[in-house]
Amino acid sequence: MNIKMIRCTVEDSRKLQEIGYETFKETFEDQNSQENMKAYLEAAFNIKQVEKELSNPLSHFFLVSINDEIAGYLKVNTGDAQSEEMDDDSLEIERIYIINKFQKNGLGKYLFNKAKDVAMEQNKKKIWLGVWEKNENAISFYKKLGFVQTGAHSFYMGDEEQTDVIMVKRLQ
């Protein structure tokens, strides 16, 4: 298995849009109404929104592929790009998205390690993320990586308010 990663540019916006749309839908479609899913996907993954996120110098995207087939991506944020107000010592993992057929190949840990490398390069002291309270697989995965729950915040899926748990991992 040949795993590669590249840093994304605005030229990768269509790929990111497709992966984001596909993976979010695969993961959450069964637990949400069609209306709320459609509203969220259209807002979060329209091409203008993806290009805006890509052009933010405080956000970094990385595409990962297996055997030259795109398998997913990572999005990390620092400073004002973070989805919650955090201190300057924090890096947010906003997305680790892996297409279903590529899951269980170690890509989640591979992408987490890239986020950790970015955090270390920028002298961050902690990595944090928000994960839906009902996404037990993801919560379990992050706990295995050493994340601990420190709080919660609201996440809106269309017009439905949901709860994301905030998880933090301190770095040495």
C-alpha positions in Angstrom: 0.0 0.0 0.0 1.5 3.3 -1.1 0.3 6.3 0.9 1.0 9.8 -0.2 0.0 13.2 1.1 0.0 16.6 -0.6 -0.7 20.1 0.7 -3.7 21.5 -1.0 -4.1 24.7 -3.0 -7.1 26.4 -4.5 -6.6 24.2 -7.5 -7.7 21.3 -5.3 -11.0 22.9 -4.4 -13.2 20.6 -6.5 -11.5 17.5 -5.1 -12.0 18.7 -1.5 -15.6 19.6 -2.3 -16.3 16.1 -3.6 -14.6 14.3 -0.7 -16.2 16.5 1.9 -19.6 16.1 0.5 -19.3 12.3 0.0 -17.7 11.5 3.4 -20.0 13.8 5.4 -23.1 12.3 3.7 -21.8 8.7 4.1 -21.1 9.3 7.8 -24.2 11.2 8.9 -27.0 10.7 6.4 -28.7 7.9 8.4 -28.9 10.0 11.6 -30.3 13.2 10.1 -33.3 14.4 8.1 -32.9 14.8 4.3 -33.7 18.5 4.6 -31.1 19.2 7.3 -28.5 17.1 5.5 -29.1 18.9 2.2 -29.0 22.4 3.8 -25.7 21.6 5.6 -24.0 20.0 2.6 -25.0 23.0 0.4 -23.7 25.5 2.9 -20.5 23.7 4.0 -19.3 22.3 0.6 -20.4 24.8 -2.0 -17.4 25.7 -4.2 -17.2 29.3 -3.0 -17.1 28.2 0.7 -14.3 25.6 -0.1 -12.3 28.2 -2.0 -12.7 30.7 0.9 -11.5 28.1 3.4 -8.5 27.1 1.2 -7.4 30.8 0.8 -7.3 31.4 4.6 -3.6 31.4 5.5 -4.4 30.1 9.0 -6.1 26.9 7.6 -4.2 24.1 6.0 -5.6 21.2 3.9 -3.8 17.9 3.0 -5.1 15.3 0.6 -4.1 11.7 1.2 -4.1 9.0 -1.4 -3.6 5.2 -1.4 -2.0 3.8 -4.5 -2.6 7.1 -6.3 -6.4 7.1 -5.5 -7.6 10.0 -3.3 -8.8 8.6 0.0 -9.5 11.6 2.1 -8.2 14.8 3.6 -7.2 16.7 6.7 -8.1 20.3 7.6 -6.3 22.1 10.5 -6.8 25.6 11.8 -4.9 28.1 13.9 -5.5 31.6 15.2 -8.8 33.1 14.1 -9.5 30.3 11.6 -10.4 28.0 14.5 -14.1 27.3 14.8 -14.0 28.2 18.6 -12.1 31.0 20.2 -8.9 29.3 21.6 -5.6 30.6 22.8 -2.5 31.0 20.5 -1.1 27.7 21.8 -3.9 25.7 20.1 -4.3 23.9 16.8 -7.7 22.7 15.7 -8.3 19.5 13.7 -11.5 20.6 12.0 -11.7 17.6 9.6 -10.3 14.2 9.2 -12.4 12.9 6.3 -11.8 9.4 4.9 -13.9 7.9 2.2 -15.6 4.7 3.5 -13.8 2.2 1.3 -10.5 3.5 2.6 -11.3 3.4 6.3 -9.6 0.8 8.5 -6.3 1.3 6.7 -4.6 3.5 9.3 -5.3 6.8 7.5 -7.0 8.4 10.5 -3.8 8.0 12.5 -1.7 9.0 9.5 -3.7 12.3 9.2 -3.6 12.9 12.9 0.2 12.5 12.9 0.3 15.1 10.1 -1.8 17.5 12.3 0.6 16.8 15.2 3.6 17.6 13.0 2.0 20.9 11.9 1.3 21.7 15.6 4.8 21.0 16.6 6.3 23.0 13.7 4.2 26.0 14.9 5.1 25.4 18.6 1.5 24.7 19.7 1.0 23.1 23.1 -2.3 21.4 22.4 -4.5 20.0 19.6 -8.3 20.1 19.9 -11.3 19.1 17.9 -15.1 18.9 18.1 -16.8 15.6 17.4 -20.6 14.9 17.4 -21.6 13.3 20.6 -23.3 10.4 18.7 -20.2 9.6 16.6 -19.0 6.9 19.0 -16.4 5.5 16.5 -14.7 8.8 16.2 -14.8 9.5 19.9 -13.3 6.1 20.6 -10.6 6.7 18.0 -9.6 10.1 19.5 -9.5 8.7 23.0 -7.0 6.0 21.8 -4.9 8.9 20.5 -4.9 10.5 24.0 -7.6 13.1 23.6 -9.8 13.9 26.6 -13.2 15.5 26.6 -13.0 19.1 28.0 -16.4 20.6 27.0 -19.0 20.8 24.4 -20.4 23.3 21.8 -23.4 23.5 19.5 -23.3 22.4 15.9 -26.1 23.1 13.5 -27.2 20.5 11.0 -29.6 22.6 9.0 -32.1 23.9 11.6 -31.3 21.2 14.2 -29.0 22.0 17.1 -26.7 19.2 17.9 -23.9 18.8 20.4 -20.2 18.3 19.6 -17.9 17.3 22.4 -14.7 19.2 22.6 -11.6 17.0 23.0 -8.1 18.1 23.7 -4.7 16.5 23.5 -1.7 18.2 25.1 1.6 18.0 23.4 5.0 17.6 25.1 
